Amino acid sequence: MRKLVFIAGVAVGYVLGTRAGRERYEQLSAAAERLRANPAVRNSVDSAAQAGRQAAARAAGVVADRAGDRLPEGVAGRLRAVGNHGEASDAALADEWGTR
């Protein structure tokens, strides 16, 4: 995962830091779009997202058990939602965190 992030950072730095022009930018953009459209990449991204949601659900349970009543109500409610359902609902994420 770190390697992928590093490569993405290098690509972004190259695009922003060079004077290769619009043509090179279009080539890189098209290559990135082809990569993103690749079914294997999409499956990997979906698998990583699911693993992240499962890890968040486990972590929410641990935090709720250890912190107990010391958490603010908003945080405690979020932990209950994540812990009870394995993941927060899409509507809750969109409303509170704007991630969807």
Chimera marker file (.cmm) of the C-alpha trace (Angstrom):
<marker_set name="trace">
<marker id="1" x="0.000" y="0.000" z="0.000" r="1" g="1" b="0" radius="0.5"/>
<marker id="2" x="2.812" y="2.419" z="0.827" r="1" g="1" b="0" radius="0.5"/>
<marker id="3" x="4.395" y="1.704" z="-2.528" r="1" g="1" b="0" radius="0.5"/>
<marker id="4" x="1.157" y="2.576" z="-4.341" r="1" g="1" b="0" radius="0.5"/>
<marker id="5" x="0.807" y="5.831" z="-2.403" r="1" g="1" b="0" radius="0.5"/>
<marker id="6" x="4.432" y="6.698" z="-3.167" r="1" g="1" b="0" radius="0.5"/>
<marker id="7" x="3.957" y="6.029" z="-6.881" r="1" g="1" b="0" radius="0.5"/>
<marker id="8" x="0.793" y="8.138" z="-6.915" r="1" g="1" b="0" radius="0.5"/>
<marker id="9" x="2.672" y="10.942" z="-5.163" r="1" g="1" b="0" radius="0.5"/>
<marker id="10" x="5.488" y="10.781" z="-7.690" r="1" g="1" b="0" radius="0.5"/>
<marker id="11" x="2.981" y="10.937" z="-10.548" r="1" g="1" b="0" radius="0.5"/>
<marker id="12" x="1.198" y="13.935" z="-9.059" r="1" g="1" b="0" radius="0.5"/>
<marker id="13" x="4.514" y="15.652" z="-8.373" r="1" g="1" b="0" radius="0.5"/>
<marker id="14" x="5.624" y="15.040" z="-11.915" r="1" g="1" b="0" radius="0.5"/>
<marker id="15" x="2.436" y="16.496" z="-13.357" r="1" g="1" b="0" radius="0.5"/>
<marker id="16" x="2.515" y="19.531" z="-11.089" r="1" g="1" b="0" radius="0.5"/>
<marker id="17" x="6.258" y="20.088" z="-11.080" r="1" g="1" b="0" radius="0.5"/>
<marker id="18" x="7.300" y="19.783" z="-14.696" r="1" g="1" b="0" radius="0.5"/>
<marker id="19" x="6.679" y="21.780" z="-17.791" r="1" g="1" b="0" radius="0.5"/>
<marker id="20" x="5.830" y="18.776" z="-19.924" r="1" g="1" b="0" radius="0.5"/>
<marker id="21" x="2.748" y="20.551" z="-21.193" r="1" g="1" b="0" radius="0.5"/>
<marker id="22" x="-0.845" y="19.673" z="-21.738" r="1" g="1" b="0" radius="0.5"/>
<marker id="23" x="-0.123" y="16.702" z="-24.004" r="1" g="1" b="0" radius="0.5"/>
<marker id="24" x="1.857" y="14.833" z="-21.363" r="1" g="1" b="0" radius="0.5"/>
<marker id="25" x="-0.768" y="15.689" z="-18.768" r="1" g="1" b="0" radius="0.5"/>
<marker id="26" x="-3.456" y="14.209" z="-21.024" r="1" g="1" b="0" radius="0.5"/>
<marker id="27" x="-1.378" y="11.033" z="-21.501" r="1" g="1" b="0" radius="0.5"/>
<marker id="28" x="-0.960" y="10.598" z="-17.739" r="1" g="1" b="0" radius="0.5"/>
<marker id="29" x="-4.610" y="11.372" z="-17.129" r="1" g="1" b="0" radius="0.5"/>
<marker id="30" x="-5.714" y="8.771" z="-19.691" r="1" g="1" b="0" radius="0.5"/>
<marker id="31" x="-3.376" y="6.177" z="-18.170" r="1" g="1" b="0" radius="0.5"/>
<marker id="32" x="-4.776" y="6.878" z="-14.693" r="1" g="1" b="0" radius="0.5"/>
<marker id="33" x="-8.327" y="6.535" z="-16.002" r="1" g="1" b="0" radius="0.5"/>
<marker id="34" x="-7.502" y="3.191" z="-17.643" r="1" g="1" b="0" radius="0.5"/>
<marker id="35" x="-5.969" y="2.007" z="-14.372" r="1" g="1" b="0" radius="0.5"/>
<marker id="36" x="-8.994" y="3.106" z="-12.387" r="1" g="1" b="0" radius="0.5"/>
<marker id="37" x="-11.355" y="1.359" z="-14.844" r="1" g="1" b="0" radius="0.5"/>
<marker id="38" x="-9.423" y="-1.927" z="-14.611" r="1" g="1" b="0" radius="0.5"/>
<marker id="39" x="-11.659" y="-4.568" z="-12.950" r="1" g="1" b="0" radius="0.5"/>
<marker id="40" x="-8.756" y="-5.980" z="-10.922" r="1" g="1" b="0" radius="0.5"/>
<marker id="41" x="-8.000" y="-2.533" z="-9.501" r="1" g="1" b="0" radius="0.5"/>
<marker id="42" x="-11.665" y="-1.899" z="-8.718" r="1" g="1" b="0" radius="0.5"/>
<marker id="43" x="-11.906" y="-5.257" z="-6.936" r="1" g="1" b="0" radius="0.5"/>
<marker id="44" x="-8.783" y="-4.488" z="-4.923" r="1" g="1" b="0" radius="0.5"/>
<marker id="45" x="-10.116" y="-1.075" z="-3.930" r="1" g="1" b="0" radius="0.5"/>
<marker id="46" x="-13.461" y="-2.574" z="-2.910" r="1" g="1" b="0" radius="0.5"/>
<marker id="47" x="-11.712" y="-5.293" z="-0.875" r="1" g="1" b="0" radius="0.5"/>
<marker id="48" x="-9.528" y="-2.726" z="0.862" r="1" g="1" b="0" radius="0.5"/>
<marker id="49" x="-12.555" y="-0.565" z="1.653" r="1" g="1" b="0" radius="0.5"/>
<marker id="50" x="-14.426" y="-3.543" z="3.113" r="1" g="1" b="0" radius="0.5"/>
<marker id="51" x="-11.412" y="-4.526" z="5.220" r="1" g="1" b="0" radius="0.5"/>
<marker id="52" x="-11.190" y="-0.943" z="6.457" r="1" g="1" b="0" radius="0.5"/>
<marker id="53" x="-14.857" y="-0.908" z="7.461" r="1" g="1" b="0" radius="0.5"/>
<marker id="54" x="-14.434" y="-4.195" z="9.326" r="1" g="1" b="0" radius="0.5"/>
<marker id="55" x="-11.340" y="-2.897" z="11.126" r="1" g="1" b="0" radius="0.5"/>
<marker id="56" x="-13.227" y="0.288" z="12.039" r="1" g="1" b="0" radius="0.5"/>
<marker id="57" x="-16.063" y="-1.759" z="13.507" r="1" g="1" b="0" radius="0.5"/>
<marker id="58" x="-13.627" y="-3.777" z="15.624" r="1" g="1" b="0" radius="0.5"/>
<marker id="59" x="-11.796" y="-0.630" z="16.741" r="1" g="1" b="0" radius="0.5"/>
<marker id="60" x="-15.090" y="1.083" z="17.597" r="1" g="1" b="0" radius="0.5"/>
<marker id="61" x="-15.969" y="-1.752" z="19.938" r="1" g="1" b="0" radius="0.5"/>
<marker id="62" x="-12.596" y="-1.557" z="21.680" r="1" g="1" b="0" radius="0.5"/>
<marker id="63" x="-12.781" y="2.228" z="22.065" r="1" g="1" b="0" radius="0.5"/>
<marker id="64" x="-16.342" y="2.079" z="23.367" r="1" g="1" b="0" radius="0.5"/>
<marker id="65" x="-15.387" y="-0.596" z="25.913" r="1" g="1" b="0" radius="0.5"/>
<marker id="66" x="-12.328" y="1.267" z="27.163" r="1" g="1" b="0" radius="0.5"/>
<marker id="67" x="-13.612" y="4.848" z="27.124" r="1" g="1" b="0" radius="0.5"/>
<marker id="68" x="-17.117" y="4.147" z="28.361" r="1" g="1" b="0" radius="0.5"/>
<marker id="69" x="-19.006" y="7.243" z="29.486" r="1" g="1" b="0" radius="0.5"/>
<marker id="70" x="-16.079" y="9.629" z="29.045" r="1" g="1" b="0" radius="0.5"/>
<marker id="71" x="-16.821" y="10.185" z="25.348" r="1" g="1" b="0" radius="0.5"/>
<marker id="72" x="-18.964" y="13.060" z="24.059" r="1" g="1" b="0" radius="0.5"/>
<marker id="73" x="-22.438" y="11.934" z="23.008" r="1" g="1" b="0" radius="0.5"/>
<marker id="74" x="-21.784" y="12.517" z="19.294" r="1" g="1" b="0" radius="0.5"/>
<marker id="75" x="-18.724" y="10.285" z="19.358" r="1" g="1" b="0" radius="0.5"/>
<marker id="76" x="-20.450" y="7.661" z="21.484" r="1" g="1" b="0" radius="0.5"/>
<marker id="77" x="-23.385" y="7.590" z="19.057" r="1" g="1" b="0" radius="0.5"/>
<marker id="78" x="-21.051" y="7.131" z="16.102" r="1" g="1" b="0" radius="0.5"/>
<marker id="79" x="-19.262" y="4.282" z="17.889" r="1" g="1" b="0" radius="0.5"/>
<marker id="80" x="-22.573" y="2.577" z="18.644" r="1" g="1" b="0" radius="0.5"/>
<marker id="81" x="-23.643" y="2.897" z="14.994" r="1" g="1" b="0" radius="0.5"/>
<marker id="82" x="-20.370" y="1.483" z="13.700" r="1" g="1" b="0" radius="0.5"/>
<marker id="83" x="-20.141" y="-1.247" z="16.323" r="1" g="1" b="0" radius="0.5"/>
<marker id="84" x="-23.739" y="-2.407" z="15.970" r="1" g="1" b="0" radius="0.5"/>
<marker id="85" x="-23.863" y="-2.627" z="12.214" r="1" g="1" b="0" radius="0.5"/>
<marker id="86" x="-20.278" y="-3.376" z="11.275" r="1" g="1" b="0" radius="0.5"/>
<marker id="87" x="-20.207" y="-0.066" z="9.449" r="1" g="1" b="0" radius="0.5"/>
<marker id="88" x="-21.985" y="3.259" z="9.553" r="1" g="1" b="0" radius="0.5"/>
<marker id="89" x="-24.791" y="3.855" z="7.113" r="1" g="1" b="0" radius="0.5"/>
<marker id="90" x="-24.071" y="5.791" z="3.937" r="1" g="1" b="0" radius="0.5"/>
<marker id="91" x="-26.640" y="8.437" z="4.891" r="1" g="1" b="0" radius="0.5"/>
<marker id="92" x="-24.996" y="8.989" z="8.275" r="1" g="1" b="0" radius="0.5"/>
<marker id="93" x="-21.583" y="9.350" z="6.665" r="1" g="1" b="0" radius="0.5"/>
<marker id="94" x="-22.881" y="11.812" z="4.092" r="1" g="1" b="0" radius="0.5"/>
<marker id="95" x="-24.695" y="13.884" z="6.701" r="1" g="1" b="0" radius="0.5"/>
<marker id="96" x="-22.033" y="14.064" z="9.367" r="1" g="1" b="0" radius="0.5"/>
<marker id="97" x="-18.721" y="13.668" z="7.584" r="1" g="1" b="0" radius="0.5"/>
<marker id="98" x="-19.470" y="14.473" z="3.958" r="1" g="1" b="0" radius="0.5"/>
<marker id="99" x="-17.518" y="11.477" z="2.731" r="1" g="1" b="0" radius="0.5"/>
<marker id="100" x="-20.123" y="10.164" z="0.286" r="1" g="1" b="0" radius="0.5"/>
<link id1="1" id2="2" r="1" g="1" b="0" radius="0.2"/>
<link id1="2" id2="3" r="1" g="1" b="0" radius="0.2"/>
<link id1="3" id2="4" r="1" g="1" b="0" radius="0.2"/>
<link id1="4" id2="5" r="1" g="1" b="0" radius="0.2"/>
<link id1="5" id2="6" r="1" g="1" b="0" radius="0.2"/>
<link id1="6" id2="7" r="1" g="1" b="0" radius="0.2"/>
<link id1="7" id2="8" r="1" g="1" b="0" radius="0.2"/>
<link id1="8" id2="9" r="1" g="1" b="0" radius="0.2"/>
<link id1="9" id2="10" r="1" g="1" b="0" radius="0.2"/>
<link id1="10" id2="11" r="1" g="1" b="0" radius="0.2"/>
<link id1="11" id2="12" r="1" g="1" b="0" radius="0.2"/>
<link id1="12" id2="13" r="1" g="1" b="0" radius="0.2"/>
<link id1="13" id2="14" r="1" g="1" b="0" radius="0.2"/>
<link id1="14" id2="15" r="1" g="1" b="0" radius="0.2"/>
<link id1="15" id2="16" r="1" g="1" b="0" radius="0.2"/>
<link id1="16" id2="17" r="1" g="1" b="0" radius="0.2"/>
<link id1="17" id2="18" r="1" g="1" b="0" radius="0.2"/>
<link id1="18" id2="19" r="1" g="1" b="0" radius="0.2"/>
<link id1="19" id2="20" r="1" g="1" b="0" radius="0.2"/>
<link id1="20" id2="21" r="1" g="1" b="0" radius="0.2"/>
<link id1="21" id2="22" r="1" g="1" b="0" radius="0.2"/>
<link id1="22" id2="23" r="1" g="1" b="0" radius="0.2"/>
<link id1="23" id2="24" r="1" g="1" b="0" radius="0.2"/>
<link id1="24" id2="25" r="1" g="1" b="0" radius="0.2"/>
<link id1="25" id2="26" r="1" g="1" b="0" radius="0.2"/>
<link id1="26" id2="27" r="1" g="1" b="0" radius="0.2"/>
<link id1="27" id2="28" r="1" g="1" b="0" radius="0.2"/>
<link id1="28" id2="29" r="1" g="1" b="0" radius="0.2"/>
<link id1="29" id2="30" r="1" g="1" b="0" radius="0.2"/>
<link id1="30" id2="31" r="1" g="1" b="0" radius="0.2"/>
<link id1="31" id2="32" r="1" g="1" b="0" radius="0.2"/>
<link id1="32" id2="33" r="1" g="1" b="0" radius="0.2"/>
<link id1="33" id2="34" r="1" g="1" b="0" radius="0.2"/>
<link id1="34" id2="35" r="1" g="1" b="0" radius="0.2"/>
<link id1="35" id2="36" r="1" g="1" b="0" radius="0.2"/>
<link id1="36" id2="37" r="1" g="1" b="0" radius="0.2"/>
<link id1="37" id2="38" r="1" g="1" b="0" radius="0.2"/>
<link id1="38" id2="39" r="1" g="1" b="0" radius="0.2"/>
<link id1="39" id2="40" r="1" g="1" b="0" radius="0.2"/>
<link id1="40" id2="41" r="1" g="1" b="0" radius="0.2"/>
<link id1="41" id2="42" r="1" g="1" b="0" radius="0.2"/>
<link id1="42" id2="43" r="1" g="1" b="0" radius="0.2"/>
<link id1="43" id2="44" r="1" g="1" b="0" radius="0.2"/>
<link id1="44" id2="45" r="1" g="1" b="0" radius="0.2"/>
<link id1="45" id2="46" r="1" g="1" b="0" radius="0.2"/>
<link id1="46" id2="47" r="1" g="1" b="0" radius="0.2"/>
<link id1="47" id2="48" r="1" g="1" b="0" radius="0.2"/>
<link id1="48" id2="49" r="1" g="1" b="0" radius="0.2"/>
<link id1="49" id2="50" r="1" g="1" b="0" radius="0.2"/>
<link id1="50" id2="51" r="1" g="1" b="0" radius="0.2"/>
<link id1="51" id2="52" r="1" g="1" b="0" radius="0.2"/>
<link id1="52" id2="53" r="1" g="1" b="0" radius="0.2"/>
<link id1="53" id2="54" r="1" g="1" b="0" radius="0.2"/>
<link id1="54" id2="55" r="1" g="1" b="0" radius="0.2"/>
<link id1="55" id2="56" r="1" g="1" b="0" radius="0.2"/>
<link id1="56" id2="57" r="1" g="1" b="0" radius="0.2"/>
<link id1="57" id2="58" r="1" g="1" b="0" radius="0.2"/>
<link id1="58" id2="59" r="1" g="1" b="0" radius="0.2"/>
<link id1="59" id2="60" r="1" g="1" b="0" radius="0.2"/>
<link id1="60" id2="61" r="1" g="1" b="0" radius="0.2"/>
<link id1="61" id2="62" r="1" g="1" b="0" radius="0.2"/>
<link id1="62" id2="63" r="1" g="1" b="0" radius="0.2"/>
<link id1="63" id2="64" r="1" g="1" b="0" radius="0.2"/>
<link id1="64" id2="65" r="1" g="1" b="0" radius="0.2"/>
<link id1="65" id2="66" r="1" g="1" b="0" radius="0.2"/>
<link id1="66" id2="67" r="1" g="1" b="0" radius="0.2"/>
<link id1="67" id2="68" r="1" g="1" b="0" radius="0.2"/>
<link id1="68" id2="69" r="1" g="1" b="0" radius="0.2"/>
<link id1="69" id2="70" r="1" g="1" b="0" radius="0.2"/>
<link id1="70" id2="71" r="1" g="1" b="0" radius="0.2"/>
<link id1="71" id2="72" r="1" g="1" b="0" radius="0.2"/>
<link id1="72" id2="73" r="1" g="1" b="0" radius="0.2"/>
<link id1="73" id2="74" r="1" g="1" b="0" radius="0.2"/>
<link id1="74" id2="75" r="1" g="1" b="0" radius="0.2"/>
<link id1="75" id2="76" r="1" g="1" b="0" radius="0.2"/>
<link id1="76" id2="77" r="1" g="1" b="0" radius="0.2"/>
<link id1="77" id2="78" r="1" g="1" b="0" radius="0.2"/>
<link id1="78" id2="79" r="1" g="1" b="0" radius="0.2"/>
<link id1="79" id2="80" r="1" g="1" b="0" radius="0.2"/>
<link id1="80" id2="81" r="1" g="1" b="0" radius="0.2"/>
<link id1="81" id2="82" r="1" g="1" b="0" radius="0.2"/>
<link id1="82" id2="83" r="1" g="1" b="0" radius="0.2"/>
<link id1="83" id2="84" r="1" g="1" b="0" radius="0.2"/>
<link id1="84" id2="85" r="1" g="1" b="0" radius="0.2"/>
<link id1="85" id2="86" r="1" g="1" b="0" radius="0.2"/>
<link id1="86" id2="87" r="1" g="1" b="0" radius="0.2"/>
<link id1="87" id2="88" r="1" g="1" b="0" radius="0.2"/>
<link id1="88" id2="89" r="1" g="1" b="0" radius="0.2"/>
<link id1="89" id2="90" r="1" g="1" b="0" radius="0.2"/>
<link id1="90" id2="91" r="1" g="1" b="0" radius="0.2"/>
<link id1="91" id2="92" r="1" g="1" b="0" radius="0.2"/>
<link id1="92" id2="93" r="1" g="1" b="0" radius="0.2"/>
<link id1="93" id2="94" r="1" g="1" b="0" radius="0.2"/>
<link id1="94" id2="95" r="1" g="1" b="0" radius="0.2"/>
<link id1="95" id2="96" r="1" g="1" b="0" radius="0.2"/>
<link id1="96" id2="97" r="1" g="1" b="0" radius="0.2"/>
<link id1="97" id2="98" r="1" g="1" b="0" radius="0.2"/>
<link id1="98" id2="99" r="1" g="1" b="0" radius="0.2"/>
<link id1="99" id2="100" r="1" g="1" b="0" radius="0.2"/>
</marker_set>
